[in-house]
Amino acid sequence: MGASYTGKQRFEAAFKGEKLDRQPVMLLLGGQYAEKAGVTLEQFLTQPEAAIEVTRLTCEELESDALFAPLNPLMPDAQEAFRKLSGKPPSIKRADIKEKLPKWSVRLPREDRLFSAHLDMCERCVKEFPDYQVLTMIGGLWTFALDLRGIMEGLEDVYEDKQFLHDLVNYTTETVIGRCLATVELGVLPFVGEPSAGMSVISPAVYQEFVLPYHRRLVDAIHEKGARLIMHICGYMDPIYEDVISTGVDGLSIDGPSSLEKLFEAGRGKTTIVGNVDPMQFVEGTPEKLAQEAKRCLDIAEGEARYVVAPGCQIPLQCKLENIKAFTDACHRYGAF
């Protein structure tokens, strides 16, 4: 961390629209430094001490302002690892969901053994890394619904069984609200990821009918507790910028295919904007290219206080570590106020 301010202070300033020394930097990392820390990826994904060791080394290697709490069973790679260890199939799709849904009640976060262990990890990260803005990825309510139903089946329900789909999203919304509230009570910022809510999967009309009202409910529930959250939608989402901003979400993270310029046109001063370097550049690009991408984003931001420079999505595990370092250093260099 820099001598003057902590990453946590920089994030707080960005949410308030205030300027400190530079733009905050956020890296969506997982086990990229596992091998260097001497642990396997599976150990990082499933074992608390290995996860902490990799996180500690990552913080030593990179001067980011934020970290994502590890051991998260909602992350696809960790979910797959946990389900493999327990002998379960990789998918959570339920063929009998129409029959089962009316009988389901929303589980409290601590009733889920794996998520409860992740909450313990969140609490530990807050204590062990007090200078960082600690975040955790929470699977989005629409994405959770389609995971349970199946994407093709869910999209058919848009036209053939609207009421069931609303009932399902209502269930997943309450589940996601519970998970987010459990993390904010620990001082952790929820980062709600919606890979299935982008325009490569659904249309603006479907978003407005089946997702937007529930996103509003989620944001309102978090705000009622005096807390914040960041929303992330994968892929292309330009046509729904105004809709998502209208929820009052505190931060909006966009992927590489979306336009950072257009988001600033729609949302400057209304939400904290996060993104949006193409994550594949960390795999295929060079340190010079990553520095250029950081500068491009910061030039578009034009010194906007409510901006966090970041990759557009999670950085792939097969990335080049020198590219992450070059990106972070360039963000500091070009992001100074």
C-alpha positions as CSV (number, residue, x, y, z in Angstrom):
1,M,0.0,0.0,0.0
2,G,1.0,3.6,-0.5
3,A,2.2,5.7,2.4
4,S,-0.6,8.2,2.3
5,Y,-3.9,6.3,2.0
6,T,-5.1,2.7,2.2
7,G,-7.0,0.9,-0.5
8,K,-10.1,0.9,1.7
9,Q,-9.9,4.7,2.0
10,R,-9.6,5.0,-1.8
11,F,-12.7,2.9,-2.3
12,E,-14.6,4.9,0.2
13,A,-13.6,8.1,-1.5
14,A,-14.6,6.7,-4.9
15,F,-18.1,5.8,-3.6
16,K,-18.5,9.3,-2.1
17,G,-17.1,11.1,-5.3
18,E,-14.1,12.4,-3.5
19,K,-10.4,12.4,-4.7
20,L,-7.5,11.3,-2.7
21,D,-4.1,10.6,-4.3
22,R,-5.1,8.4,-7.3
23,Q,-7.9,6.2,-8.8
24,P,-8.5,3.0,-6.9
25,V,-7.4,-0.2,-8.6
26,M,-9.3,-3.5,-8.4
27,L,-8.0,-6.8,-9.7
28,L,-10.4,-9.7,-10.1
29,L,-8.0,-12.5,-9.1
30,G,-8.3,-16.1,-8.0
31,G,-5.4,-18.5,-7.7
32,Q,-3.0,-16.9,-10.1
33,Y,-0.2,-16.9,-7.5
34,A,-0.9,-20.4,-6.1
35,E,2.0,-22.0,-7.8
36,K,4.4,-19.3,-6.7
37,A,3.0,-19.8,-3.1
38,G,3.8,-23.5,-3.3
39,V,0.2,-24.8,-3.3
40,T,-2.0,-26.4,-5.9
41,L,-5.0,-24.7,-7.4
42,E,-7.3,-27.2,-5.7
43,Q,-5.7,-26.5,-2.3
44,F,-6.2,-22.7,-2.9
45,L,-9.8,-23.3,-3.8
46,T,-10.7,-25.6,-1.0
47,Q,-8.3,-25.2,2.0
48,P,-8.4,-22.1,4.2
49,E,-4.7,-21.9,5.1
50,A,-3.6,-22.4,1.5
51,A,-6.1,-19.7,0.4
52,I,-4.8,-17.2,2.9
53,E,-1.2,-17.9,2.0
54,V,-1.9,-17.3,-1.7
55,T,-3.9,-14.1,-0.9
56,R,-1.0,-12.9,1.3
57,L,1.5,-13.4,-1.5
58,T,-0.8,-11.7,-4.0
59,C,-1.0,-8.7,-1.8
60,E,2.8,-8.6,-1.4
61,E,3.4,-8.9,-5.2
62,L,0.7,-6.4,-6.3
63,E,-0.3,-3.0,-5.0
64,S,-4.0,-3.3,-5.5
65,D,-6.6,-1.6,-3.4
66,A,-9.0,-4.5,-3.1
67,L,-9.0,-8.2,-2.7
68,F,-11.7,-10.9,-3.2
69,A,-12.1,-13.2,-0.2
70,P,-11.1,-16.7,-1.3
71,L,-12.7,-20.1,-0.5
72,N,-15.9,-18.9,-2.2
73,P,-18.2,-21.8,-3.2
74,L,-20.2,-19.4,-5.5
75,M,-17.2,-18.9,-7.8
76,P,-17.4,-21.3,-10.8
77,D,-13.9,-22.8,-10.4
78,A,-14.3,-23.3,-6.6
79,Q,-17.8,-24.6,-7.0
80,E,-16.5,-27.2,-9.4
81,A,-13.7,-28.2,-7.1
82,F,-16.0,-28.5,-4.1
83,R,-18.5,-30.6,-6.0
84,K,-15.7,-32.8,-7.3
85,L,-14.4,-33.4,-3.8
86,S,-17.9,-34.3,-2.6
87,G,-18.7,-36.6,-5.6
88,K,-21.5,-34.4,-6.8
89,P,-22.2,-33.6,-10.5
90,P,-20.8,-30.2,-11.7
91,S,-24.2,-28.7,-12.4
92,I,-26.8,-27.5,-9.9
93,K,-29.6,-27.8,-12.5
94,R,-32.7,-29.4,-11.1
95,A,-34.9,-31.3,-13.5
96,D,-37.7,-31.4,-10.9
97,I,-37.6,-27.7,-10.0
98,K,-41.2,-27.0,-11.0
99,E,-42.4,-29.6,-8.5
100,K,-39.9,-28.7,-5.8
101,L,-39.9,-24.9,-5.8
102,P,-43.2,-24.5,-3.9
103,K,-41.8,-26.6,-1.1
104,W,-38.5,-24.8,-0.8
105,S,-37.8,-22.2,1.8
106,V,-34.9,-19.7,1.6
107,R,-31.9,-21.1,3.5
108,L,-30.0,-18.8,5.9
109,P,-26.4,-18.3,4.8
110,R,-25.0,-20.0,7.9
111,E,-27.1,-23.1,7.1
112,D,-25.1,-23.7,4.0
113,R,-21.9,-25.4,5.2
114,L,-19.7,-24.2,2.3
115,F,-21.0,-20.7,2.3
116,S,-20.7,-20.5,6.1
117,A,-17.0,-21.5,5.7
118,H,-16.6,-18.7,3.2
119,L,-18.2,-16.2,5.6
120,D,-15.5,-17.3,8.1
121,M,-12.9,-16.6,5.5
122,C,-14.4,-13.2,4.8
123,E,-14.2,-12.3,8.5
124,R,-10.6,-13.5,8.6
125,C,-9.7,-11.4,5.5
126,V,-11.1,-8.3,7.0
127,K,-8.9,-8.8,10.1
128,E,-5.7,-9.9,8.3
129,F,-5.9,-7.4,5.5
130,P,-7.3,-4.3,7.2
131,D,-5.9,-1.8,4.6
132,Y,-7.7,-3.5,1.7
133,Q,-11.3,-3.2,0.5
134,V,-12.4,-6.8,0.9
135,L,-15.0,-7.9,-1.6
136,T,-16.7,-11.2,-2.3
137,M,-18.4,-12.5,-5.4
138,I,-22.1,-13.3,-4.9
139,G,-23.8,-15.1,-7.7
140,G,-26.6,-12.9,-9.2
141,L,-30.2,-13.7,-8.7
142,W,-31.0,-14.1,-12.4
143,T,-27.9,-16.2,-13.0
144,F,-28.8,-18.4,-10.0
145,A,-32.3,-18.9,-11.3
146,L,-31.0,-20.0,-14.7
147,D,-28.4,-22.3,-13.1
148,L,-31.2,-24.0,-11.2
149,R,-33.6,-24.2,-14.1
150,G,-31.2,-24.5,-17.1
151,I,-30.6,-21.6,-19.5
152,M,-32.6,-23.0,-22.4
153,E,-35.5,-24.0,-20.1
154,G,-35.5,-20.6,-18.4
155,L,-35.6,-18.8,-21.7
156,E,-38.5,-20.9,-22.8
157,D,-40.3,-20.0,-19.5
158,V,-40.0,-16.3,-20.6
159,Y,-42.8,-17.1,-23.1
160,E,-44.4,-20.3,-21.8
161,D,-44.5,-20.0,-18.0
162,K,-44.0,-16.4,-16.9
163,Q,-45.4,-17.0,-13.4
164,F,-43.1,-19.9,-12.6
165,L,-40.1,-17.9,-13.7
166,H,-41.1,-14.9,-11.5
167,D,-41.6,-17.3,-8.6
168,L,-38.2,-18.8,-9.2
169,V,-36.5,-15.4,-9.4
170,N,-38.3,-14.3,-6.3
171,Y,-36.8,-17.3,-4.5
172,T,-33.3,-16.6,-5.8
173,T,-33.6,-12.9,-5.0
174,E,-34.3,-13.6,-1.3
175,T,-31.4,-16.1,-1.3
176,V,-29.0,-13.5,-2.8
177,I,-30.2,-10.8,-0.4
178,G,-29.5,-13.0,2.5
179,R,-26.0,-13.8,1.3
180,C,-25.2,-10.2,0.6
181,L,-26.5,-9.1,4.1
182,A,-24.4,-11.8,5.7
183,T,-21.2,-10.4,4.1
184,V,-21.9,-6.7,4.7
185,E,-22.3,-7.5,8.4
186,L,-18.7,-8.6,8.3
187,G,-17.5,-5.4,6.6
188,V,-17.2,-7.1,3.2
189,L,-18.5,-5.4,0.0
190,P,-20.7,-7.7,-2.1
191,F,-19.8,-7.9,-5.8
192,V,-22.9,-9.4,-7.4
193,G,-22.0,-11.1,-10.7
194,E,-24.7,-11.7,-13.4
195,P,-23.1,-13.5,-16.3
196,S,-26.5,-14.5,-17.6
197,A,-28.0,-11.0,-17.6
198,G,-25.9,-9.7,-20.5
199,M,-27.4,-8.9,-23.9
200,S,-25.6,-12.0,-25.4
201,V,-28.1,-14.1,-23.4
202,I,-31.3,-12.0,-23.0
203,S,-32.9,-9.0,-24.5
204,P,-33.4,-5.6,-22.9
205,A,-37.2,-6.4,-22.7
206,V,-36.5,-9.6,-20.8
207,Y,-34.1,-7.8,-18.5
208,Q,-36.8,-5.2,-17.8
209,E,-39.5,-7.7,-17.1
210,F,-37.7,-10.5,-15.3
211,V,-34.5,-9.0,-13.8
212,L,-34.8,-5.3,-13.2
213,P,-37.5,-5.4,-10.5
214,Y,-35.5,-7.9,-8.6
215,H,-32.3,-6.0,-8.9
216,R,-34.1,-3.0,-7.5
217,R,-35.3,-5.1,-4.6
218,L,-31.7,-6.3,-3.9
219,V,-30.2,-2.8,-4.0
220,D,-33.0,-1.5,-1.7
221,A,-32.4,-4.3,0.8
222,I,-28.7,-3.5,1.0
223,H,-29.3,0.2,1.3
224,E,-31.8,-0.3,4.1
225,K,-28.9,-1.7,6.1
226,G,-26.7,1.3,5.3
227,A,-24.4,-0.8,3.1
228,R,-23.3,-0.8,-0.6
229,L,-22.9,-3.3,-3.4
230,I,-21.3,-3.4,-6.8
231,M,-23.2,-5.1,-9.7
232,H,-21.3,-6.8,-12.5
233,I,-22.9,-8.0,-15.8
234,C,-20.8,-10.0,-18.2
235,G,-20.6,-9.5,-21.9
236,Y,-22.4,-6.7,-23.8
237,M,-24.8,-4.5,-21.7
238,D,-24.8,-1.1,-23.3
239,P,-28.6,-1.2,-24.0
240,I,-29.5,-1.6,-20.3
241,Y,-27.1,1.0,-18.8
242,E,-29.9,3.3,-17.8
243,D,-32.0,0.5,-16.4
244,V,-29.2,-0.8,-14.1
245,I,-28.2,2.7,-13.0
246,S,-31.9,3.4,-12.1
247,T,-31.7,0.7,-9.4
248,G,-29.4,3.1,-7.4
249,V,-26.6,0.5,-7.4
250,D,-23.5,1.9,-5.8
251,G,-21.1,0.6,-8.4
252,L,-21.4,-0.9,-11.9
253,S,-18.7,-3.1,-13.2
254,I,-18.7,-3.8,-17.0
255,D,-17.0,-6.4,-19.2
256,G,-14.7,-5.8,-22.1
257,P,-17.4,-6.0,-24.8
258,S,-19.3,-3.1,-23.3
259,S,-18.5,0.6,-23.9
260,L,-16.8,2.5,-21.1
261,E,-17.4,5.7,-23.0
262,K,-21.1,5.1,-23.2
263,L,-21.3,4.2,-19.5
264,F,-19.7,7.4,-18.6
265,E,-22.2,9.3,-20.8
266,A,-25.1,7.5,-19.0
267,G,-23.7,7.2,-15.5
268,R,-21.1,9.8,-14.7
269,G,-21.7,11.0,-11.2
270,K,-24.7,8.6,-10.7
271,T,-22.8,5.4,-9.8
272,T,-19.2,4.4,-9.3
273,I,-18.0,2.9,-12.6
274,V,-15.7,-0.1,-12.6
275,G,-13.8,-1.6,-15.5
276,N,-13.2,-2.5,-18.2
277,V,-10.0,-3.9,-19.7
278,D,-10.6,-7.1,-21.7
279,P,-9.4,-9.9,-19.4
280,M,-8.0,-11.9,-22.3
281,Q,-5.4,-9.2,-22.7
282,F,-3.8,-10.5,-19.5
283,V,-3.3,-13.8,-21.3
284,E,-2.6,-12.8,-24.9
285,G,-1.2,-9.2,-24.4
286,T,2.1,-7.8,-23.4
287,P,3.1,-5.6,-20.4
288,E,3.2,-2.7,-22.8
289,K,-0.3,-3.5,-24.1
290,L,-1.7,-3.7,-20.6
291,A,-0.2,-0.3,-19.7
292,Q,-1.9,1.1,-22.8
293,E,-5.2,-0.4,-21.8
294,A,-4.9,1.1,-18.3
295,K,-4.2,4.5,-19.8
296,R,-7.1,4.2,-22.3
297,C,-9.6,3.6,-19.5
298,L,-8.2,6.4,-17.3
299,D,-8.2,8.8,-20.3
300,I,-11.9,8.0,-20.8
301,A,-12.6,8.6,-17.1
302,E,-11.1,12.1,-17.3
303,G,-10.3,12.2,-13.6
304,E,-13.8,11.2,-12.5
305,A,-13.7,10.5,-8.8
306,R,-16.3,7.8,-9.0
307,Y,-14.2,5.4,-11.0
308,V,-12.3,2.3,-10.2
309,V,-9.9,1.0,-12.9
310,A,-10.1,-2.8,-13.3
311,P,-10.3,-5.7,-15.7
312,G,-13.7,-6.2,-17.3
313,C,-14.1,-9.6,-15.6
314,Q,-12.1,-12.2,-13.7
315,I,-8.5,-12.5,-14.9
316,P,-8.0,-16.0,-16.4
317,L,-5.8,-18.4,-14.4
318,Q,-3.5,-18.9,-17.4
319,C,-2.6,-15.2,-17.5
320,K,1.0,-13.9,-17.4
321,L,1.9,-12.6,-14.0
322,E,4.1,-9.8,-15.5
323,N,1.0,-8.5,-17.3
324,I,-0.9,-8.1,-14.0
325,K,2.0,-6.3,-12.5
326,A,2.4,-4.0,-15.5
327,F,-1.3,-3.2,-15.5
328,T,-1.3,-2.4,-11.8
329,D,1.8,-0.2,-12.0
330,A,0.3,1.7,-15.0
331,C,-2.9,2.3,-13.1
332,H,-0.9,4.0,-10.4
333,R,1.2,6.0,-12.8
334,Y,-1.6,7.3,-15.0
335,G,-4.3,7.3,-12.4
336,A,-2.8,10.0,-10.1
337,F,-5.0,13.0,-9.4
